[in-house]
Structure formats: C-alpha cells, structure tokens
C-alpha cells in the first residue's frame, strides 16, 4: 500500500467514526437536557473506529469521571443501538501537557467502559527501589521517576506571587546542577503550586535531555522506605539508589522533623549528590531557618542555595487560573462569575479548582445556567459569605490589589500620580457604595478633610464622562467590590 492509499484509508476511517458518533449524539440529545448535552457531550471528540470498537476523547480526568458516573449507561446503550451487539466504547483522555514526542498510544489512556479508569498518577505498586545491579550503567534512566506528566511549566499560571519561584525552577530545569541554585528550596502555604513547579521542573529536565535519572519523592515516602530498608537489611541499596540520581526532588521536608536517623541518612545523601554536582530541589511550608526539629547541619545545607517563596495568588492570577482551568475542561464561565469566585476564594489554588468543579457539577445536575447567584449558592460553605454591607476597608483593599500598590499609601502624604489616582478612585467608590459621610471617608484616607473627598469624587466623575476606557476600569472595580460584599 502506497502513501496515498494509506492517507485515503485514514480519511475514510475518520469519516466513519465521525458519522457513527454523530448518529449517537443525535439519539443522546433527545434524552438529556440541553445544558447537559452542551456541557458533557459537545466537547467529546471521536478518534478511532475499529470494527465495533469506538474510541472517544474527553478533555480531562474530571470530565471522564463525571461522564462515566452519570452518563455511562446511556452512552453504552446508544453505542450498542448504533453499532450493534458486542460494540465496545473506549475513552481517551486528552493530555496536551504530555511531551509531544511520546507516541500516540502513550498519550492516551484507553479501556472499555466496563472497567473503571485508572489515573496515570497512580501507577501499579512497585518495589520502592530496584536492586543495585540495575544502576551499574551511569546513563541508564530510572524506570519510574514518580513525576506527574500533567504538571508542566506551560500550564502553570505565572503571577507576581510566584514569579521568582517559577523563574528559579525553570532555570534549574534547563541546567540541573549547573546553576548556583543548588539546592533550590521552594516554600509557601498549602495549595499554592509548590508541587506543580517541582514536577514541572523534573519533567522539563527529562524532556530536554538534561537529566536522565530523576526521582520525585515526598519526605514521608522517603522516611517509610528508609525504615523498610532497615527492616529488610537493604540500607546500602536504598542509599545507593538515592545517591545515584541526577536530580532529586523532595517534597515537604518539614516532615523530616524529629526523625533523627532519616535526617542522618538524608544528610549524607545530600552531601554525596552535591559533591557530584547533582541537583537537589526541596519544598517546605516555611523557609529553612524556621524549620523545627531538624538537625542544624541540614538547615545549613538547605540555606546554601536559593530559597524562593510562593505567596497566595493575587486577584489577577486567581482570575487567570480560573480561566485556564475552565478552558482546559472546555467550560465557559461568565466574567461576573469568574470575578465572584476569584474575589471570594483567596487562600489557595486547590480551593479555586474545587469551587470551579463544584459549580460545574451543580449546574449540570440542576440543569441551570452558571450565574453569580448559582455560584453564591454553591460556594457559600467555602467562602463563608456574610451579608455585611460594603465598607471602606473592603474598597481600599480591592482598589489597591487592582492597581498593585500597598494599602498604606492611600493614607500617606505621597503625591505620586499612580497613588493619587488609586486614592481618588477609592474615595469615589466609597461615596457611591457606602453610607459613610464625607468626613468619615476622609478619615479612612489619612485624615483628609471633606473638601479633598469632594474634589476627588468630582475628578473621577469628570474622567468617567470623558474617557470610556477609564469608565470601564471603574465599572470593573465597582463589580468586584459588589461581588466581594455579597
């Protein structure tokens, strides 16, 4: 068969699977709500048809879980009615963030609908380290790095709160062991993206060929494996395994606290890797100097490289995260709903993702459009909403976050133009959205008198009248204040 015949047959196969799936959709559409069809069936892409076996691709793991739980019987019944008895349905999960060099069968994870899907993040259990003979060749890659291929730099949302940590992680991923960032310690609260960055770093180093032997491990797993190696008299093999890698990534080092023997082994592992010019990347919930219950020798080593923090994401970053997550799952969120979630969920990224999934699930189950009112119902337990009226402090916080200036500057004597602009906008919104007197408003802005407040409000009013772009900015701020208060 020549190239043209092969291409022609491929086009026929593509047309066949498209036709079969469209016939299935025509039947399914009559049996589900319009919102359910739009949300859960239109994003599905048919990819392969082999006799009576059809493979369809869904956007994400969450999408698969939902469809499998709520529509599996309907889809199987429909497939059987179109293709006949014995038809089988296979799912493929889109993995755009997996390296494109991988073969097609490695980028998709398929199985019949009669079986539950097994996440790639949870591979079958294997011995925690291979026998020493497996590492006699220095260029031999480690079979299981424990890295999640879905965590990449491309799908990590960059913002002011994580800029340094991301830049450092990328630099280390580009040249592990070849920078002064050794060790690289990334610290910050729960759910802010430390683990994502560490996996992304490891995946990137492997993808560009800078490190073949990469291992990601949590401090808890490291400790458990060490204890098991003592019990099985395999400490030497355990030590050899971890001291023979090119890039060692250890998550949550604060949990080494109080484990003296584990700390001692890790200290020697650290020294060996460092002396060999290998890269070490660590994460913690606090900076190294604040770690409790750790040997001073370890803390000194941890402080010898670069320490980079990740702060809770600012408003713009939270909005960008929500947009990216909704795009990944092929859901459209109205802008006012995005603003509402981003304004009210401020602690960490995991809560943002959880709120988004909860909202999508509720909309589908209740067959309701996604609105701020629905978001308010769904997120009530998460954001712990109160019905307190809008106050000046809230306005100042939102305005300063928007213009990226410290709140104390609104009360300072400075006449810098960017501060004056933010101060006048905050005064204007305070007058428009609260019942506070001009004197009270002035007191909140460093004890300014009522005439300053009047002048500021008039200035903003005039600019709104003459400048459409500025009016849009003020309207956007007004919405954020109103959404945040209800």
C-alpha positions as CSV (number, residue, x, y, z in Angstrom):
1,X,0.0,0.0,0.0
2,X,1.5,3.4,-1.0
3,X,1.4,6.6,1.0
4,X,-1.7,7.9,-0.9
5,X,-3.7,4.7,-0.3
6,X,-2.8,4.9,3.4
7,X,-3.9,8.5,3.6
8,X,-7.1,7.8,1.8
9,X,-7.9,4.9,4.1
10,X,-7.2,7.1,7.1
11,X,-9.6,9.8,5.8
12,X,-12.3,7.1,5.3
13,X,-11.8,5.8,8.8
14,X,-12.0,9.4,10.2
15,X,-15.2,10.0,8.3
16,X,-16.7,6.7,9.6
17,X,-16.0,7.4,13.2
18,X,-17.4,10.9,12.8
19,X,-20.5,9.6,11.2
20,X,-21.1,6.9,13.9
21,X,-20.5,9.4,16.7
22,X,-22.9,11.9,15.2
23,X,-25.6,9.3,15.0
24,X,-25.0,8.5,18.6
25,X,-25.2,12.2,19.5
26,X,-28.5,12.6,17.6
27,X,-30.0,10.0,19.9
28,X,-28.4,11.1,23.1
29,X,-29.6,14.7,22.5
30,X,-33.2,13.6,22.7
31,X,-32.6,12.1,26.2
32,X,-30.7,14.7,28.1
33,X,-31.2,18.4,28.9
34,X,-29.9,21.0,26.5
35,X,-27.4,22.2,29.1
36,X,-26.3,18.7,29.9
37,X,-25.8,18.0,26.2
38,X,-23.8,21.2,25.6
39,X,-21.7,20.7,28.7
40,X,-20.9,17.0,28.6
41,X,-21.3,15.8,25.0
42,X,-20.4,18.5,22.6
43,X,-16.7,18.7,23.9
44,X,-16.3,14.9,23.2
45,X,-14.2,14.1,20.1
46,X,-14.5,10.7,18.3
47,X,-11.0,9.5,17.5
48,X,-11.0,5.9,16.3
49,X,-13.3,3.1,15.0
50,X,-12.1,-0.5,14.7
51,X,-14.9,-2.8,13.6
52,X,-17.4,-2.3,16.6
53,X,-14.9,-0.7,18.9
54,X,-15.1,3.1,19.1
55,X,-12.7,5.4,21.0
56,X,-13.8,8.9,22.1
57,X,-11.6,11.6,23.6
58,X,-12.7,13.7,26.6
59,X,-10.9,16.8,27.8
60,X,-9.8,15.8,31.3
61,X,-9.8,13.3,34.1
62,X,-12.5,15.2,35.9
63,X,-14.6,15.2,32.7
64,X,-14.2,11.5,32.3
65,X,-15.1,10.8,35.9
66,X,-18.3,12.8,35.6
67,X,-19.4,11.3,32.3
68,X,-18.6,7.8,33.5
69,X,-20.6,8.2,36.6
70,X,-23.7,10.0,35.2
71,X,-23.9,9.0,31.5
72,X,-22.1,5.7,31.1
73,X,-25.2,3.6,30.8
74,X,-26.8,5.9,28.3
75,X,-23.6,6.1,26.1
76,X,-23.2,2.3,26.1
77,X,-26.8,1.7,25.3
78,X,-26.6,4.2,22.4
79,X,-23.4,2.8,21.0
80,X,-24.9,-0.7,21.0
81,X,-28.0,0.5,19.2
82,X,-25.9,2.2,16.5
83,X,-23.1,-0.4,16.1
84,X,-25.0,-3.5,17.1
85,X,-24.5,-6.1,19.9
86,X,-20.9,-6.6,21.0
87,X,-20.0,-2.9,20.5
88,X,-17.3,-1.6,22.9
89,X,-16.6,2.0,23.9
90,X,-13.1,3.2,24.9
91,X,-12.2,6.5,26.4
92,X,-9.1,8.6,25.7
93,X,-8.2,11.4,28.0
94,X,-6.6,14.4,26.2
95,X,-3.1,15.1,27.6
96,X,-1.9,18.2,25.8
97,X,0.6,18.8,28.6
98,X,2.4,15.5,28.0
99,X,5.5,15.8,25.8
100,X,4.5,15.7,22.1
101,X,7.4,13.3,21.3
102,X,5.6,10.5,23.0
103,X,3.8,8.0,20.8
104,X,0.0,8.3,20.4
105,X,-0.6,5.2,22.5
106,X,1.4,6.7,25.3
107,X,-0.5,10.0,25.3
108,X,-4.0,8.4,25.6
109,X,-5.2,6.0,28.3
110,X,-8.0,3.8,27.0
111,X,-10.2,0.9,28.2
112,X,-13.6,-0.5,27.9
113,X,-16.4,1.2,29.8
114,X,-17.0,-2.0,31.7
115,X,-13.8,-1.2,33.7
116,X,-13.1,1.8,35.8
117,X,-10.4,4.2,34.6
118,X,-7.1,4.1,36.5
119,X,-5.4,7.5,36.8
120,X,-1.8,7.8,35.4
121,X,-0.9,9.5,38.6
122,X,-1.4,6.2,40.5
123,X,0.7,3.5,38.7
124,X,0.8,-0.1,40.0
125,X,2.8,-0.6,43.1
126,X,6.4,-1.4,42.6
127,X,9.4,-2.1,44.8
128,X,10.4,1.2,46.3
129,X,14.0,0.9,44.9
130,X,15.4,-1.6,42.4
131,X,18.4,-3.9,43.1
132,X,21.8,-2.2,42.9
133,X,22.7,-4.1,39.7
134,X,20.1,-2.1,37.9
135,X,22.3,1.0,38.2
136,X,25.7,-0.2,37.1
137,X,25.4,1.8,33.8
138,X,25.6,5.5,34.6
139,X,23.4,6.5,31.7
140,X,20.6,4.2,32.5
141,X,17.3,6.1,33.1
142,X,15.2,5.4,36.2
143,X,12.1,3.5,35.2
144,X,9.7,5.3,37.5
145,X,10.5,8.9,38.4
146,X,7.1,9.4,40.2
147,X,6.7,12.6,38.1
148,X,3.2,13.5,37.0
149,X,3.3,14.4,33.3
150,X,0.3,16.7,33.6
151,X,2.3,19.2,35.7
152,X,4.3,21.4,33.3
153,X,5.6,25.0,33.1
154,X,3.1,25.6,30.2
155,X,0.0,25.0,32.4
156,X,1.5,26.7,35.5
157,X,-0.1,30.2,35.8
158,X,2.6,32.8,36.4
159,X,1.9,35.8,38.6
160,X,3.6,38.2,40.9
161,X,3.1,35.8,43.8
162,X,5.1,33.0,42.2
163,X,7.4,34.8,39.7
164,X,10.7,34.2,41.5
165,X,10.0,30.5,42.3
166,X,8.9,29.8,38.7
167,X,11.9,31.5,37.2
168,X,14.3,29.7,39.5
169,X,12.6,26.3,38.8
170,X,12.8,26.9,35.0
171,X,16.5,27.8,35.3
172,X,17.2,24.6,37.3
173,X,15.1,22.6,34.8
174,X,17.2,24.0,32.0
175,X,20.5,23.2,33.7
176,X,20.2,20.9,36.7
177,X,23.3,21.0,38.8
178,X,24.8,23.8,36.7
179,X,23.5,26.8,38.5
180,X,24.1,28.4,41.8
181,X,20.6,27.4,42.8
182,X,21.6,24.2,44.5
183,X,19.8,23.3,46.5
184,X,16.6,25.1,45.3
185,X,14.2,25.4,48.2
186,X,10.6,26.4,47.3
187,X,8.4,27.3,50.3
188,X,4.9,28.5,50.8
189,X,1.5,27.5,52.2
190,X,-0.7,24.6,51.2
191,X,-2.2,24.5,47.7
192,X,-0.1,27.4,46.2
193,X,1.7,25.4,43.5
194,X,4.9,24.1,45.0
195,X,4.4,20.5,44.0
196,X,3.3,21.6,40.5
197,X,6.5,23.6,40.0
198,X,8.7,20.7,41.2
199,X,7.0,18.2,38.9
200,X,7.3,20.7,36.0
201,X,11.0,21.2,36.7
202,X,11.6,17.4,36.6
203,X,9.5,16.8,33.5
204,X,11.3,19.7,31.7
205,X,14.8,18.4,32.6
206,X,13.9,15.0,31.2
207,X,12.3,16.4,28.1
208,X,15.3,18.4,27.0
209,X,17.7,15.7,27.9
210,X,19.4,17.5,30.8
211,X,18.7,14.7,33.4
212,X,18.0,11.0,32.8
213,X,17.8,9.8,36.4
214,X,15.2,11.9,38.1
215,X,13.3,11.0,41.2
216,X,10.5,12.8,42.9
217,X,9.6,11.7,46.5
218,X,7.8,13.1,49.4
219,X,9.6,13.3,52.7
220,X,7.1,10.8,54.2
221,X,7.7,8.2,51.5
222,X,11.5,8.7,51.8
223,X,11.1,8.0,55.6
224,X,8.9,4.9,55.1
225,X,11.3,3.5,52.5
226,X,14.3,4.1,54.8
227,X,12.6,2.3,57.7
228,X,11.7,-0.6,55.4
229,X,15.3,-0.8,54.1
230,X,16.5,-1.1,57.7
231,X,13.9,-3.9,58.4
232,X,14.9,-5.8,55.3
233,X,18.7,-5.2,55.7
234,X,18.8,-3.2,52.4
235,X,20.1,0.2,53.7
236,X,23.0,0.1,51.3
237,X,20.8,-0.4,48.3
238,X,18.4,2.3,49.5
239,X,21.3,4.7,49.9
240,X,22.8,3.8,46.5
241,X,19.5,4.4,44.8
242,X,19.0,7.9,46.0
243,X,22.7,8.8,45.7
244,X,22.9,7.8,42.1
245,X,20.3,10.2,40.6
246,X,20.9,13.3,38.5
247,X,18.0,15.2,40.0
248,X,16.5,14.5,43.4
249,X,13.2,16.3,44.3
250,X,11.9,16.0,47.8
251,X,8.5,17.4,48.8
252,X,7.5,18.7,52.3
253,X,10.9,18.4,54.1
254,X,9.3,19.8,57.2
255,X,8.0,16.3,57.9
256,X,11.6,15.1,58.5
257,X,11.2,16.8,61.9
258,X,12.1,14.6,64.8
259,X,13.2,11.6,62.6
260,X,16.9,11.6,63.5
261,X,18.1,8.5,61.6
262,X,16.2,9.5,58.5
263,X,17.8,13.0,58.8
264,X,21.2,11.5,59.1
265,X,20.8,9.4,56.0
266,X,19.4,12.3,54.0
267,X,22.3,14.5,55.2
268,X,24.8,12.1,53.7
269,X,22.6,11.7,50.6
270,X,22.5,15.4,50.2
271,X,26.3,15.7,50.6
272,X,27.0,13.0,48.1
273,X,24.8,14.4,45.4
274,X,26.1,18.0,46.0
275,X,29.7,16.9,45.7
276,X,28.9,15.1,42.5
277,X,27.4,18.2,41.0
278,X,23.9,16.7,41.0
279,X,20.8,18.9,41.5
280,X,18.6,18.9,44.7
281,X,15.2,20.5,44.8
282,X,13.2,20.7,48.1
283,X,9.9,22.2,49.2
284,X,8.7,23.3,52.6
285,X,5.8,25.2,54.2
286,X,8.2,27.6,55.8
287,X,11.7,28.9,55.0
288,X,14.6,26.6,56.1
289,X,15.6,28.9,59.0
290,X,12.1,28.4,60.6
291,X,12.1,24.6,60.3
292,X,11.7,23.0,63.7
293,X,13.1,19.6,64.8
294,X,15.7,19.4,62.1
295,X,19.5,19.0,62.5
296,X,21.4,22.3,62.2
297,X,23.7,20.6,59.7
298,X,20.7,20.0,57.4
299,X,19.3,23.5,57.8
300,X,22.7,24.9,57.0
301,X,22.8,22.8,53.8
302,X,19.3,23.9,52.8
303,X,20.3,27.5,53.1
304,X,23.3,27.2,51.0
305,X,21.5,27.6,47.7
306,X,18.4,29.6,46.6
307,X,15.3,29.9,48.7
308,X,12.2,31.1,46.8
309,X,8.7,31.7,48.2
310,X,5.3,31.3,46.7
311,X,2.6,33.6,48.1
312,X,-1.2,33.3,47.8
313,X,-2.2,34.4,44.3
314,X,-3.3,37.9,43.7
315,X,-6.7,38.7,42.2
316,X,-5.4,38.8,38.6
317,X,-3.6,35.5,39.0
318,X,-6.7,33.9,40.5
319,X,-8.8,35.1,37.5
320,X,-6.2,33.7,35.1
321,X,-6.2,30.3,36.9
322,X,-10.0,30.0,36.7
323,X,-9.9,30.9,33.0
324,X,-7.2,28.4,32.3
325,X,-9.0,25.6,34.3
326,X,-12.3,26.3,32.6
327,X,-10.7,26.3,29.2
328,X,-8.9,23.0,29.9
329,X,-12.2,21.4,30.8
330,X,-14.0,23.3,27.9
331,X,-16.4,25.1,30.1
332,X,-17.5,28.7,29.5
333,X,-17.7,30.9,32.6
334,X,-19.3,34.3,32.5
335,X,-16.9,37.1,33.5
336,X,-19.0,38.1,36.6
337,X,-18.9,34.5,37.8
338,X,-15.1,34.4,37.4
339,X,-14.8,37.7,39.3
340,X,-17.1,36.4,42.1
341,X,-15.1,33.2,42.6
342,X,-11.7,34.9,42.4
343,X,-12.7,37.6,44.8
344,X,-14.1,35.3,47.4
345,X,-11.7,32.4,47.3
346,X,-8.3,33.8,48.2
347,X,-6.5,31.2,50.2
348,X,-5.1,28.8,47.7
349,X,-5.3,27.3,44.2
350,X,-6.8,24.0,45.3
351,X,-9.8,25.7,46.7
352,X,-10.2,27.7,43.5
353,X,-10.2,24.4,41.5
354,X,-12.6,22.8,43.9
355,X,-15.0,25.6,43.7
356,X,-15.0,25.5,39.9
357,X,-15.7,21.8,39.8
358,X,-18.5,22.1,42.4
359,X,-20.1,24.9,40.4
360,X,-19.9,22.9,37.1
361,X,-21.3,19.8,38.8
362,X,-24.3,21.7,40.4
363,X,-25.1,23.5,37.1
364,X,-25.2,20.1,35.3
365,X,-27.2,18.3,38.0
366,X,-29.8,21.0,38.3
367,X,-29.8,22.0,34.6
368,X,-29.2,25.6,35.5
369,X,-27.2,28.3,33.8
370,X,-24.0,29.3,35.5
371,X,-24.6,32.6,37.2
372,X,-23.3,34.6,40.1
373,X,-26.4,33.6,42.1
374,X,-25.7,29.9,41.5
375,X,-22.1,30.4,42.3
376,X,-23.1,32.1,45.5
377,X,-25.3,29.0,46.5
378,X,-22.5,26.6,45.7
379,X,-19.7,28.4,47.3
380,X,-21.5,29.5,50.4
381,X,-19.8,26.9,52.6
382,X,-16.4,27.6,51.1
383,X,-16.3,31.4,51.2
384,X,-18.3,31.7,54.4
385,X,-20.2,34.6,53.0
386,X,-21.7,37.2,55.2
387,X,-24.4,39.7,54.3
388,X,-22.5,42.6,55.8
389,X,-22.7,45.9,53.8
390,X,-19.8,47.2,51.7
391,X,-17.3,49.1,53.8
392,X,-14.4,51.4,53.0
393,X,-11.7,48.9,54.1
394,X,-13.0,46.4,51.5
395,X,-13.0,49.1,48.8
396,X,-9.4,50.1,49.7
397,X,-8.2,46.5,49.6
398,X,-9.7,45.7,46.2
399,X,-8.6,49.0,44.7
400,X,-5.0,48.6,45.9
401,X,-4.9,45.0,44.7
402,X,-6.1,46.1,41.3
403,X,-3.6,48.9,41.0
404,X,-0.9,46.9,42.7
405,X,0.0,49.4,45.4
406,X,0.3,49.0,49.2
407,X,-2.8,50.0,51.1
408,X,-0.9,52.2,53.5
409,X,0.0,54.6,50.6
410,X,-3.7,55.5,50.3
411,X,-3.4,57.1,53.7
412,X,0.1,58.5,53.2
413,X,1.0,62.1,52.1
414,X,2.6,61.0,48.8
415,X,1.5,62.8,45.6
416,X,2.8,60.1,43.2
417,X,0.4,60.1,40.3
418,X,-0.4,56.3,40.5
419,X,-1.2,56.6,44.2
420,X,-3.3,59.8,43.8
421,X,-5.3,58.0,41.0
422,X,-6.0,55.0,43.2
423,X,-6.9,57.1,46.2
424,X,-9.4,59.2,44.2
425,X,-11.0,56.1,42.7
426,X,-11.3,54.5,46.2
427,X,-12.8,57.7,47.6
428,X,-15.3,57.9,44.7
429,X,-16.4,54.3,45.2
430,X,-16.6,54.8,48.9
431,X,-19.0,57.7,48.4
432,X,-21.0,55.7,45.8
433,X,-21.2,52.4,47.5
434,X,-21.4,53.2,51.2
435,X,-23.4,55.3,53.5
436,X,-20.3,56.9,55.1
437,X,-20.2,60.7,55.4
438,X,-17.5,62.7,53.6
439,X,-15.8,63.3,56.9
440,X,-15.7,59.5,57.6
441,X,-14.3,58.8,54.2
442,X,-11.6,61.4,54.7
443,X,-10.6,59.9,58.0
444,X,-10.1,56.5,56.3
445,X,-7.7,58.1,53.9
446,X,-5.2,59.5,56.3
447,X,-7.4,62.2,58.0
448,X,-8.1,64.2,54.8
449,X,-10.9,66.8,55.1
450,X,-14.3,66.6,53.3
451,X,-13.2,69.1,50.6
452,X,-10.5,66.7,49.4
453,X,-13.0,63.9,49.2
454,X,-15.4,66.2,47.1
455,X,-12.6,67.2,44.8
456,X,-11.5,63.5,44.3
457,X,-15.1,62.4,43.6
458,X,-15.6,65.2,41.1
459,X,-12.3,64.4,39.4
460,X,-13.2,60.8,38.9
461,X,-16.7,61.7,37.7
462,X,-15.3,64.0,35.1
463,X,-12.9,61.4,33.8
464,X,-15.6,58.8,33.6
465,X,-17.7,61.2,31.5
466,X,-14.9,61.9,29.1
467,X,-12.8,58.7,29.0
468,X,-14.6,55.4,28.0
469,X,-11.6,53.3,28.9
470,X,-11.3,54.8,32.4
471,X,-15.1,54.3,32.9
472,X,-14.7,50.6,32.0
473,X,-11.9,50.4,34.7
474,X,-14.1,52.0,37.4
475,X,-17.1,49.8,36.4
476,X,-14.9,46.7,36.7
477,X,-13.7,47.8,40.2
478,X,-17.3,48.5,41.2
479,X,-18.4,45.0,40.2
480,X,-15.5,43.4,42.1
481,X,-16.4,45.4,45.2
482,X,-20.1,44.5,44.9
483,X,-19.4,40.8,44.2
484,X,-17.0,40.6,47.1
485,X,-19.5,42.0,49.6
486,X,-22.4,39.7,48.8
